[in-house]
Amino acid sequence: MAKKSGVNDNDKLMGVLAYLGILVIIPIAAGGKSKFVKYHANQGLVNLLFAIVIAVATTILAFIPYLGFILIFAWLIYLVPTIFAILGIINVVNGEEKPLPLIGGITLIK
């Protein structure tokens, strides 16, 4: 269930940064005590790690004979974390704490 709250512009900026790849470090380091920023920093970090896992897995598959042809469609797989990031940014702009599909239940930052 999405949780909506009154969020200031600074928290929204930090929330957006959380979904921009390695820039997730900024809200993690500077997020302060804002639950909103921590929530989106967690979602962004999980999404970044998900993208890294996809990259490593497709790289390994590229070296396996007869499975390498699957990588013709790898660009579709890479779209998933991008779509998740877009969904996360939309949630931030709307001031919502809504989990990302598939990976939203994972908590790394408390």
Secondary structure in CASP SS format (residue, H / E / C, confidence):
PFRMAT SS
TARGET T0000
AUTHOR 0000-0000-0000
METHOD secondary structure of the structure
MODEL  1
M C 1.00
A C 1.00
K E 1.00
K E 1.00
S C 1.00
G C 1.00
V C 1.00
N C 1.00
D H 1.00
N H 1.00
D H 1.00
K H 1.00
L H 1.00
M H 1.00
G H 1.00
V H 1.00
L H 1.00
A C 1.00
Y C 1.00
L C 1.00
G H 1.00
I H 1.00
L H 1.00
V H 1.00
I H 1.00
I H 1.00
P H 1.00
I H 1.00
A H 1.00
A H 1.00
G C 1.00
G C 1.00
K C 1.00
S C 1.00
K H 1.00
F H 1.00
V H 1.00
K H 1.00
Y H 1.00
H H 1.00
A H 1.00
N H 1.00
Q H 1.00
G H 1.00
L H 1.00
V H 1.00
N H 1.00
L H 1.00
L H 1.00
F H 1.00
A H 1.00
I H 1.00
V H 1.00
I H 1.00
A H 1.00
V H 1.00
A H 1.00
T H 1.00
T H 1.00
I H 1.00
L H 1.00
A H 1.00
F C 1.00
I C 1.00
P C 1.00
Y C 1.00
L C 1.00
G H 1.00
F H 1.00
I H 1.00
L H 1.00
I H 1.00
F H 1.00
A H 1.00
W H 1.00
L H 1.00
I H 1.00
Y H 1.00
L H 1.00
V H 1.00
P H 1.00
T H 1.00
I H 1.00
F H 1.00
A H 1.00
I H 1.00
L H 1.00
G H 1.00
I H 1.00
I H 1.00
N H 1.00
V H 1.00
V H 1.00
N C 1.00
G C 1.00
E E 1.00
E E 1.00
K C 1.00
P C 1.00
L C 1.00
P C 1.00
L C 1.00
I C 1.00
G C 1.00
G C 1.00
I C 1.00
T C 1.00
L C 1.00
I C 1.00
K C 1.00
END
